[in-house]
Amino acid sequence: MDQTLFSVPAPDSTQSPLVETHPGQLRQWVASLPYASPERVAEFVIANLSLLNRHPDRVKDRAELMEIYRMPSTRLCRIPIGKRGAPDILQIRRLLTEMAYGYKHIINECLNNRSWLKQRKRLLHSIFYALKFLALEQFVAFEGYDCRSRKSLSEVLKLYALAEQQNLHNEIIDDHDQAGDETSTISHQTKRIILVSLLDPCHLEPGEARICFDFLNQYAGKAKFGSVTATGDAAGRFVIDMSGMEPSRPFDPDTSPNLDPRRYRRFSLTSVSKRIHRAQQKIAMNGEEPPPGLQHLPPEEAILILRRILKSWHIQQQRGADRQNRPRRVAIALGVTSIHHYLQTLAIQNESSGDSSFSVILNGNLGADYAPQHKSFECMQVDQSASGVALQLQLSQSSSPQVGQLLLITASEDENSSDWRIGVVRRAMRKGNSSLELGVQFIRGHVSPITLRTPNKGKEEQPGRRALFIDRGHKHRGSVIVSRNSLELDQGYRVDEQTPDPVIVPMQLAEATPGFARYRLKDT
């Protein structure tokens, strides 16, 4: 009986009449798919491919069939997640998993064949594409903040170990998705997904996982596998469990050399870090364009992404304050405009009647210019520390915050509504299939709502820009938070409230996320 070396679905008891096993007919079927509706294409391909992967008999032309399925599957993967009419994350993950199953079937057939050494090219081809689709599935899981799901990464490491054992890991594959021969190897693509996994994907902002996945492809070959028993500096080095059973962890010179070298490997990204640091300096110091993969970003935003990559790899963050289990319902205002409106209205109410301000978040009439950006809802706060809180909410909520968004948290209606804090979502993690846990870091300092206007050069009144001034208790540490792309560096802006000064001048972009931009201010 054949041995199943890599996991594949159990075969169906009977053959489905809908399964297509003839390459010519499958090509016609693929050509007739409704590509104007990517979601329907995904449904059709998943349905047919799953039948093929569960076929009860041996499929003679499986390799050719998988090559035909590769075209629509690759096309669907290029569509940004969340785009209108695009397949959702679960559909894409299912599609990629089924593609990997198909190639793992071929690998198992090769290894169970007594003369499989004669099929070396077929084995190489199948390992590469199984690994490629598993790496894509893992990356899409990271995009959806399913950071604990490491099944695909585990399979990638097992496939790499097989390729290395058969000396196939550095063989070049003709893959049209790759820019050059140096990236079209099993070794390169394995290192690429490992580099992304070491970024701590739960802390990546929307779209950032895809940016990093594309950007790091040019540097992945510089990362090195080595013996875990070797001594040396821990900086930029990790321990990888090649069986995939344990998550990666930082290399420890005192304890890591004692691990089983047949199972564990040392993974060094020092050379990658040096090149990224050099690219960052060229942008900042020499005014050069961002490197490939980041060229669509403004230089200051490219610098911030490169800085976050290096920080994720080299700084192991530790909790600075103990968590307190304090579950309660809270109300959330999302975005600069909604928070500005809440704080401004709260100040007016406190000056007049002192009525409850809870309704300001959920029912406040923001006017025509506010309406499109006014997002608010209630959710559960599950615990709290001095520096932040953890929130849990349903994925079905339409206004679900994502990493990098600004929000205001206040007590629910039956509690003290003046108990509010402003923070930034720094981490997001799926909890099962229906809920999302957010880690929110509080903003330190006193927050004041202000309105900025460009100096009036004519008689027309310039429209105001809602902003939040952060006073950290020292004039040199003040900053202002605004919506993305609403301020220019070295441009003076008049402040209606005269806080902190009648005119402020942004001098440096300190942080940029999909939800806001924070600028340091020039001394006046």
Secondary structure, 3 states (H helix, E strand, C coil): CCCCCCCCCCCCCCCCCCCCCCHHHHHHHHHCCCCCCHHHHHHHHHHHHHHHHCCCCCCCCHHHHHHHHHHHHHHHHCCCCCCCCCCCHHHHHHHHHHHHHHHHHHHHHHHHCCCHHHHHHHHHHHHHHHHHHHHHHHHHHHHCCCCCCCHHHHHHHHHHHHHHHCCCCCCCCCCCCCCCHHHCCHHHHHHHHHHHHCCCHHHCCCCHHHHHHHHHHHCHHHCEEEECCCCCCCCCEEEEECCCCCCCEECCCCCHHHCCCCCEEEEECHHHHHHHHHHHHHHHHHCCCCCCCCCCCCHHHHHHHHHHHHHHHHCCCCCCCCCECCCEEEEEEECHHHHHHHHHHHHHHHHCCCCCCHHHHHHCCCCCCCHHHCEEEEEEEEEECCCEEEEEEECCCCCCCCCCCEEEEEECCCCCCCCEEEEEEEEEEEECCCEEEEEEEECCCEEEEEEEECCCCCCCCCCCEEEEEEECCCHHHCEEEECCCCCCCCCCEEECCCCCCCEECEEEEEEECCCCEEEEECCC
